Amino acid sequence: MKYLNKKVTFPENVDLAVEARGLVKTFGDNRAVDGVDLNVRAGTIYGVLGPNGAGKTTTIRMLATLLRSDEGSARIFGHDVVKEAQIVRQLIGVTGQYASVDESLSATENLVIFSRLLGLGRAESKRKANELLEEFGLTEAAKRPLKNFSGGMRRRLDLAASLITQPPLIFLDEPTTGLDPRTRNQMWETIRRLVTMGSTVLLTTQYLQEADELADRIAVIDRGKVVAEGTVDELKASVGNSSLQLRLKNTKDLENARQTVERVLKVQSNVTSEGGKIIAPMADANTVTDLLIAFRESGIQLAELSVQKPTLDEVFLNLTGHGVEDTSKLPGESVKEEVGI
């Protein structure tokens, strides 16, 4: 882990790593990005959550100076992405959905070439390559041609390449797509360490768990628009309170139990009861003790009790009318979004 034990330095007195206002990008008749606003604080992980085709990749490409917006503006650590593109490129690293590596070369050769292109000397390039390969668990495969690498190994190498200069801002476009659970967890740990060492990470994802695990704040984007923004807890709270879920040992007690729940929790609506199970909104966790006492006094026996917080899937469904895993295309929507154009 020695490579990521080096502190990253970024422009001082700049609170926002990314500031975007009214970003718009169209491809033909498709408005892929439709007025996106983003504020990403330095030293945090910011997640952009949405299904395929939502506009996530196009937004990243505009922020990374790879694509000009049709409308709006964006600044990276205070530098305009259009007027000061060369400065911005020195402050960022980008890992796209598809590994930008040469499959005929080895992992070491790929990293050395990237390092040389970034202006490092021969000896420094080799040292950087070795350190990054060790950090990402690729030392044993360092001399192997990339055509023999698994998808997870390629993703790790691509991320390693974006860290050669240890940039203060790192764009990760769906960094764990197609990875197995173990490799995904390893990537998550690496991303967390990057922020610990001073980097800011802006990642796009369609994985609810990934956004929940990593992001300090999340922008929910759908059909080119930011439909909600906040911390995970704030977004979940926007859907409603936690729910109390009860399963009874004897279904004949169902109606009595339902009435007790409504009386003790002081809820007269949104209480459902079927199949021996009761689900009710719960604003105050302290009332659970009162409910259990009331059940005991009434002779109502429980088989199971749990408290469930709203999920990000419920948030997305509530905001957009469909789940985040809904990857169907809109009529006439371009495939350019999927290939990162």
Secondary structure as a PSIPRED ss2 file (coil, helix, strand):
# PSIPRED VFORMAT (PSIPRED V4.0)

   1 M C   1.000  0.000  0.000
   2 K C   1.000  0.000  0.000
   3 Y H   0.000  1.000  0.000
   4 L H   0.000  1.000  0.000
   5 N H   0.000  1.000  0.000
   6 K C   1.000  0.000  0.000
   7 K C   1.000  0.000  0.000
   8 V C   1.000  0.000  0.000
   9 T C   1.000  0.000  0.000
  10 F C   1.000  0.000  0.000
  11 P C   1.000  0.000  0.000
  12 E C   1.000  0.000  0.000
  13 N C   1.000  0.000  0.000
  14 V C   1.000  0.000  0.000
  15 D C   1.000  0.000  0.000
  16 L E   0.000  0.000  1.000
  17 A E   0.000  0.000  1.000
  18 V E   0.000  0.000  1.000
  19 E E   0.000  0.000  1.000
  20 A E   0.000  0.000  1.000
  21 R E   0.000  0.000  1.000
  22 G E   0.000  0.000  1.000
  23 L E   0.000  0.000  1.000
  24 V E   0.000  0.000  1.000
  25 K E   0.000  0.000  1.000
  26 T E   0.000  0.000  1.000
  27 F E   0.000  0.000  1.000
  28 G C   1.000  0.000  0.000
  29 D C   1.000  0.000  0.000
  30 N E   0.000  0.000  1.000
  31 R E   0.000  0.000  1.000
  32 A E   0.000  0.000  1.000
  33 V E   0.000  0.000  1.000
  34 D E   0.000  0.000  1.000
  35 G E   0.000  0.000  1.000
  36 V E   0.000  0.000  1.000
  37 D E   0.000  0.000  1.000
  38 L E   0.000  0.000  1.000
  39 N E   0.000  0.000  1.000
  40 V E   0.000  0.000  1.000
  41 R E   0.000  0.000  1.000
  42 A C   1.000  0.000  0.000
  43 G C   1.000  0.000  0.000
  44 T C   1.000  0.000  0.000
  45 I E   0.000  0.000  1.000
  46 Y E   0.000  0.000  1.000
  47 G E   0.000  0.000  1.000
  48 V E   0.000  0.000  1.000
  49 L E   0.000  0.000  1.000
  50 G C   1.000  0.000  0.000
  51 P C   1.000  0.000  0.000
  52 N C   1.000  0.000  0.000
  53 G C   1.000  0.000  0.000
  54 A C   1.000  0.000  0.000
  55 G C   1.000  0.000  0.000
  56 K H   0.000  1.000  0.000
  57 T H   0.000  1.000  0.000
  58 T H   0.000  1.000  0.000
  59 T H   0.000  1.000  0.000
  60 I H   0.000  1.000  0.000
  61 R H   0.000  1.000  0.000
  62 M H   0.000  1.000  0.000
  63 L H   0.000  1.000  0.000
  64 A C   1.000  0.000  0.000
  65 T C   1.000  0.000  0.000
  66 L C   1.000  0.000  0.000
  67 L C   1.000  0.000  0.000
  68 R C   1.000  0.000  0.000
  69 S C   1.000  0.000  0.000
  70 D C   1.000  0.000  0.000
  71 E E   0.000  0.000  1.000
  72 G E   0.000  0.000  1.000
  73 S E   0.000  0.000  1.000
  74 A E   0.000  0.000  1.000
  75 R E   0.000  0.000  1.000
  76 I E   0.000  0.000  1.000
  77 F C   1.000  0.000  0.000
  78 G C   1.000  0.000  0.000
  79 H E   0.000  0.000  1.000
  80 D E   0.000  0.000  1.000
  81 V C   1.000  0.000  0.000
  82 V C   1.000  0.000  0.000
  83 K C   1.000  0.000  0.000
  84 E C   1.000  0.000  0.000
  85 A H   0.000  1.000  0.000
  86 Q H   0.000  1.000  0.000
  87 I H   0.000  1.000  0.000
  88 V H   0.000  1.000  0.000
  89 R H   0.000  1.000  0.000
  90 Q H   0.000  1.000  0.000
  91 L H   0.000  1.000  0.000
  92 I E   0.000  0.000  1.000
  93 G E   0.000  0.000  1.000
  94 V E   0.000  0.000  1.000
  95 T E   0.000  0.000  1.000
  96 G C   1.000  0.000  0.000
  97 Q C   1.000  0.000  0.000
  98 Y C   1.000  0.000  0.000
  99 A C   1.000  0.000  0.000
 100 S C   1.000  0.000  0.000
 101 V C   1.000  0.000  0.000
 102 D C   1.000  0.000  0.000
 103 E C   1.000  0.000  0.000
 104 S C   1.000  0.000  0.000
 105 L C   1.000  0.000  0.000
 106 S E   0.000  0.000  1.000
 107 A H   0.000  1.000  0.000
 108 T H   0.000  1.000  0.000
 109 E H   0.000  1.000  0.000
 110 N H   0.000  1.000  0.000
 111 L H   0.000  1.000  0.000
 112 V H   0.000  1.000  0.000
 113 I H   0.000  1.000  0.000
 114 F H   0.000  1.000  0.000
 115 S H   0.000  1.000  0.000
 116 R H   0.000  1.000  0.000
 117 L H   0.000  1.000  0.000
 118 L C   1.000  0.000  0.000
 119 G C   1.000  0.000  0.000
 120 L C   1.000  0.000  0.000
 121 G C   1.000  0.000  0.000
 122 R H   0.000  1.000  0.000
 123 A H   0.000  1.000  0.000
 124 E H   0.000  1.000  0.000
 125 S H   0.000  1.000  0.000
 126 K H   0.000  1.000  0.000
 127 R H   0.000  1.000  0.000
 128 K H   0.000  1.000  0.000
 129 A H   0.000  1.000  0.000
 130 N H   0.000  1.000  0.000
 131 E H   0.000  1.000  0.000
 132 L H   0.000  1.000  0.000
 133 L H   0.000  1.000  0.000
 134 E H   0.000  1.000  0.000
 135 E H   0.000  1.000  0.000
 136 F C   1.000  0.000  0.000
 137 G C   1.000  0.000  0.000
 138 L C   1.000  0.000  0.000
 139 T H   0.000  1.000  0.000
 140 E H   0.000  1.000  0.000
 141 A H   0.000  1.000  0.000
 142 A C   1.000  0.000  0.000
 143 K C   1.000  0.000  0.000
 144 R C   1.000  0.000  0.000
 145 P E   0.000  0.000  1.000
 146 L H   0.000  1.000  0.000
 147 K H   0.000  1.000  0.000
 148 N H   0.000  1.000  0.000
 149 F C   1.000  0.000  0.000
 150 S C   1.000  0.000  0.000
 151 G H   0.000  1.000  0.000
 152 G H   0.000  1.000  0.000
 153 M H   0.000  1.000  0.000
 154 R H   0.000  1.000  0.000
 155 R H   0.000  1.000  0.000
 156 R H   0.000  1.000  0.000
 157 L H   0.000  1.000  0.000
 158 D H   0.000  1.000  0.000
 159 L H   0.000  1.000  0.000
 160 A H   0.000  1.000  0.000
 161 A H   0.000  1.000  0.000
 162 S H   0.000  1.000  0.000
 163 L C   1.000  0.000  0.000
 164 I C   1.000  0.000  0.000
 165 T C   1.000  0.000  0.000
 166 Q C   1.000  0.000  0.000
 167 P C   1.000  0.000  0.000
 168 P C   1.000  0.000  0.000
 169 L E   0.000  0.000  1.000
 170 I E   0.000  0.000  1.000
 171 F E   0.000  0.000  1.000
 172 L E   0.000  0.000  1.000
 173 D E   0.000  0.000  1.000
 174 E C   1.000  0.000  0.000
 175 P C   1.000  0.000  0.000
 176 T C   1.000  0.000  0.000
 177 T C   1.000  0.000  0.000
 178 G C   1.000  0.000  0.000
 179 L C   1.000  0.000  0.000
 180 D C   1.000  0.000  0.000
 181 P H   0.000  1.000  0.000
 182 R H   0.000  1.000  0.000
 183 T H   0.000  1.000  0.000
 184 R H   0.000  1.000  0.000
 185 N H   0.000  1.000  0.000
 186 Q H   0.000  1.000  0.000
 187 M H   0.000  1.000  0.000
 188 W H   0.000  1.000  0.000
 189 E H   0.000  1.000  0.000
 190 T H   0.000  1.000  0.000
 191 I H   0.000  1.000  0.000
 192 R H   0.000  1.000  0.000
 193 R H   0.000  1.000  0.000
 194 L H   0.000  1.000  0.000
 195 V H   0.000  1.000  0.000
 196 T H   0.000  1.000  0.000
 197 M C   1.000  0.000  0.000
 198 G C   1.000  0.000  0.000
 199 S C   1.000  0.000  0.000
 200 T E   0.000  0.000  1.000
 201 V E   0.000  0.000  1.000
 202 L E   0.000  0.000  1.000
 203 L E   0.000  0.000  1.000
 204 T E   0.000  0.000  1.000
 205 T E   0.000  0.000  1.000
 206 Q C   1.000  0.000  0.000
 207 Y C   1.000  0.000  0.000
 208 L H   0.000  1.000  0.000
 209 Q H   0.000  1.000  0.000
 210 E H   0.000  1.000  0.000
 211 A H   0.000  1.000  0.000
 212 D H   0.000  1.000  0.000
 213 E H   0.000  1.000  0.000
 214 L H   0.000  1.000  0.000
 215 A C   1.000  0.000  0.000
 216 D C   1.000  0.000  0.000
 217 R E   0.000  0.000  1.000
 218 I E   0.000  0.000  1.000
 219 A E   0.000  0.000  1.000
 220 V E   0.000  0.000  1.000
 221 I E   0.000  0.000  1.000
 222 D E   0.000  0.000  1.000
 223 R C   1.000  0.000  0.000
 224 G C   1.000  0.000  0.000
 225 K E   0.000  0.000  1.000
 226 V E   0.000  0.000  1.000
 227 V E   0.000  0.000  1.000
 228 A E   0.000  0.000  1.000
 229 E E   0.000  0.000  1.000
 230 G E   0.000  0.000  1.000
 231 T C   1.000  0.000  0.000
 232 V H   0.000  1.000  0.000
 233 D H   0.000  1.000  0.000
 234 E H   0.000  1.000  0.000
 235 L H   0.000  1.000  0.000
 236 K H   0.000  1.000  0.000
 237 A H   0.000  1.000  0.000
 238 S H   0.000  1.000  0.000
 239 V H   0.000  1.000  0.000
 240 G C   1.000  0.000  0.000
 241 N C   1.000  0.000  0.000
 242 S E   0.000  0.000  1.000
 243 S E   0.000  0.000  1.000
 244 L E   0.000  0.000  1.000
 245 Q E   0.000  0.000  1.000
 246 L E   0.000  0.000  1.000
 247 R E   0.000  0.000  1.000
 248 L E   0.000  0.000  1.000
 249 K C   1.000  0.000  0.000
 250 N C   1.000  0.000  0.000
 251 T H   0.000  1.000  0.000
 252 K H   0.000  1.000  0.000
 253 D H   0.000  1.000  0.000
 254 L H   0.000  1.000  0.000
 255 E H   0.000  1.000  0.000
 256 N H   0.000  1.000  0.000
 257 A H   0.000  1.000  0.000
 258 R H   0.000  1.000  0.000
 259 Q H   0.000  1.000  0.000
 260 T H   0.000  1.000  0.000
 261 V H   0.000  1.000  0.000
 262 E H   0.000  1.000  0.000
 263 R H   0.000  1.000  0.000
 264 V H   0.000  1.000  0.000
 265 L C   1.000  0.000  0.000
 266 K C   1.000  0.000  0.000
 267 V C   1.000  0.000  0.000
 268 Q C   1.000  0.000  0.000
 269 S C   1.000  0.000  0.000
 270 N C   1.000  0.000  0.000
 271 V C   1.000  0.000  0.000
 272 T E   0.000  0.000  1.000
 273 S E   0.000  0.000  1.000
 274 E E   0.000  0.000  1.000
 275 G C   1.000  0.000  0.000
 276 G C   1.000  0.000  0.000
 277 K E   0.000  0.000  1.000
 278 I E   0.000  0.000  1.000
 279 I E   0.000  0.000  1.000
 280 A E   0.000  0.000  1.000
 281 P E   0.000  0.000  1.000
 282 M E   0.000  0.000  1.000
 283 A C   1.000  0.000  0.000
 284 D C   1.000  0.000  0.000
 285 A C   1.000  0.000  0.000
 286 N C   1.000  0.000  0.000
 287 T H   0.000  1.000  0.000
 288 V H   0.000  1.000  0.000
 289 T H   0.000  1.000  0.000
 290 D H   0.000  1.000  0.000
 291 L H   0.000  1.000  0.000
 292 L H   0.000  1.000  0.000
 293 I H   0.000  1.000  0.000
 294 A H   0.000  1.000  0.000
 295 F H   0.000  1.000  0.000
 296 R H   0.000  1.000  0.000
 297 E H   0.000  1.000  0.000
 298 S H   0.000  1.000  0.000
 299 G C   1.000  0.000  0.000
 300 I C   1.000  0.000  0.000
 301 Q C   1.000  0.000  0.000
 302 L E   0.000  0.000  1.000
 303 A E   0.000  0.000  1.000
 304 E E   0.000  0.000  1.000
 305 L E   0.000  0.000  1.000
 306 S E   0.000  0.000  1.000
 307 V E   0.000  0.000  1.000
 308 Q E   0.000  0.000  1.000
 309 K C   1.000  0.000  0.000
 310 P C   1.000  0.000  0.000
 311 T C   1.000  0.000  0.000
 312 L H   0.000  1.000  0.000
 313 D H   0.000  1.000  0.000
 314 E H   0.000  1.000  0.000
 315 V H   0.000  1.000  0.000
 316 F H   0.000  1.000  0.000
 317 L H   0.000  1.000  0.000
 318 N H   0.000  1.000  0.000
 319 L H   0.000  1.000  0.000
 320 T H   0.000  1.000  0.000
 321 G C   1.000  0.000  0.000
 322 H C   1.000  0.000  0.000
 323 G C   1.000  0.000  0.000
 324 V C   1.000  0.000  0.000
 325 E C   1.000  0.000  0.000
 326 D C   1.000  0.000  0.000
 327 T C   1.000  0.000  0.000
 328 S C   1.000  0.000  0.000
 329 K C   1.000  0.000  0.000
 330 L C   1.000  0.000  0.000
 331 P C   1.000  0.000  0.000
 332 G C   1.000  0.000  0.000
 333 E C   1.000  0.000  0.000
 334 S C   1.000  0.000  0.000
 335 V H   0.000  1.000  0.000
 336 K H   0.000  1.000  0.000
 337 E H   0.000  1.000  0.000
 338 E C   1.000  0.000  0.000
 339 V C   1.000  0.000  0.000
 340 G C   1.000  0.000  0.000
 341 I C   1.000  0.000  0.000
